[in-house]
Amino acid sequence: MSIELPEIIQEYVDASNRHDAKAILACFLNDAVVHDEGKEFRGVEMIEDWILKTIEKYKFHFKPLSIRTDEPEAVVTVEVSGSFPGSPVTPDYHFTIASDKISSLTIN
């Protein structure tokens, strides 16, 4: 079963599955913020560092399972598999979209 994602979120998922850090970063606004594992990453430099470290540490793969939208927010439940204990897990990815880019992402 395939789910229909907003274009920028599909781009984020596709780039993430390719582990293409530059393409992942291109999905975010310059002043975007990411909340993951209890930490905040604000702006392109911090987000790029988060992307690179996450790819290296977890070698993840995403499989979107469902989406709930209440614009400008979309909550995507994602099966995340990789090199970490308990793999796979199914966190919710809370995306806020502005100007066709991700302005905020909270993973929980």
C-alpha positions in Angstrom: 0.0 0.0 0.0 1.3 3.4 -1.0 0.2 6.6 0.7 0.0 10.1 -0.9 2.5 12.5 0.7 2.8 16.2 0.1 5.5 16.7 -2.5 8.2 18.2 -0.1 7.6 15.3 2.4 8.0 12.8 -0.4 11.2 14.5 -1.4 12.4 14.3 2.2 11.6 10.6 2.4 13.2 9.8 -0.9 16.4 11.8 -0.2 16.6 10.2 3.3 16.3 6.7 1.9 19.2 7.5 -0.5 21.1 9.0 2.4 21.6 12.1 0.3 22.4 14.7 2.9 22.4 17.7 0.5 19.0 16.7 -0.9 17.6 16.2 2.6 18.9 19.6 3.6 17.4 21.2 0.5 13.9 20.2 1.8 14.3 22.6 4.8 13.9 26.4 5.0 17.1 28.1 6.1 15.7 29.0 9.5 14.0 25.6 10.0 14.0 23.7 13.3 14.2 20.0 14.0 13.4 18.3 17.3 14.8 14.7 17.6 15.9 12.6 20.5 15.3 15.4 23.0 17.5 17.9 21.2 16.8 20.9 19.0 18.6 21.7 15.8 18.0 25.2 14.4 19.2 26.5 11.0 20.9 24.8 8.1 24.3 24.3 9.8 22.8 22.5 12.8 20.3 20.5 10.7 23.1 19.4 8.3 25.2 18.2 11.2 22.1 16.3 12.6 21.5 14.7 9.1 25.1 13.6 8.7 25.4 12.1 12.2 22.0 10.4 12.0 22.8 8.8 8.6 26.2 7.6 10.0 24.8 6.4 13.3 21.6 4.6 12.2 21.9 3.7 8.5 18.1 4.1 8.5 15.4 3.4 5.9 11.9 5.0 5.9 8.6 3.5 5.0 5.7 5.9 5.5 2.7 4.1 6.9 0.0 6.8 7.3 -0.6 10.5 7.2 -2.8 12.9 9.0 -3.0 16.5 7.8 -4.2 19.7 9.4 -2.4 22.3 7.3 0.2 23.6 7.7 1.0 20.5 9.8 1.2 16.9 8.5 1.9 14.0 10.8 3.4 11.0 9.1 3.8 7.7 10.9 7.0 6.1 9.5 8.4 2.7 9.9 12.1 3.3 10.5 14.5 0.5 10.2 18.3 0.6 10.6 21.3 -0.3 12.7 19.8 0.5 16.1 18.3 -1.6 19.0 14.6 -2.3 18.6 14.6 -1.8 14.8 12.2 -1.2 13.3 10.3 1.5 15.2 7.3 3.6 14.1 7.7 7.2 15.3 5.4 10.1 14.2 7.1 12.8 12.1 5.4 16.1 12.7 6.1 18.3 9.6 5.2 22.0 9.4 5.4 23.2 5.8 5.8 26.9 4.7 6.7 28.2 1.2 6.8 24.6 0.0 9.6 23.7 2.4 9.9 22.1 5.8 9.9 24.8 8.5 9.8 22.4 11.4 10.1 18.7 12.0 9.5 17.0 15.4 10.1 13.3 15.6 8.4 11.4 18.5 
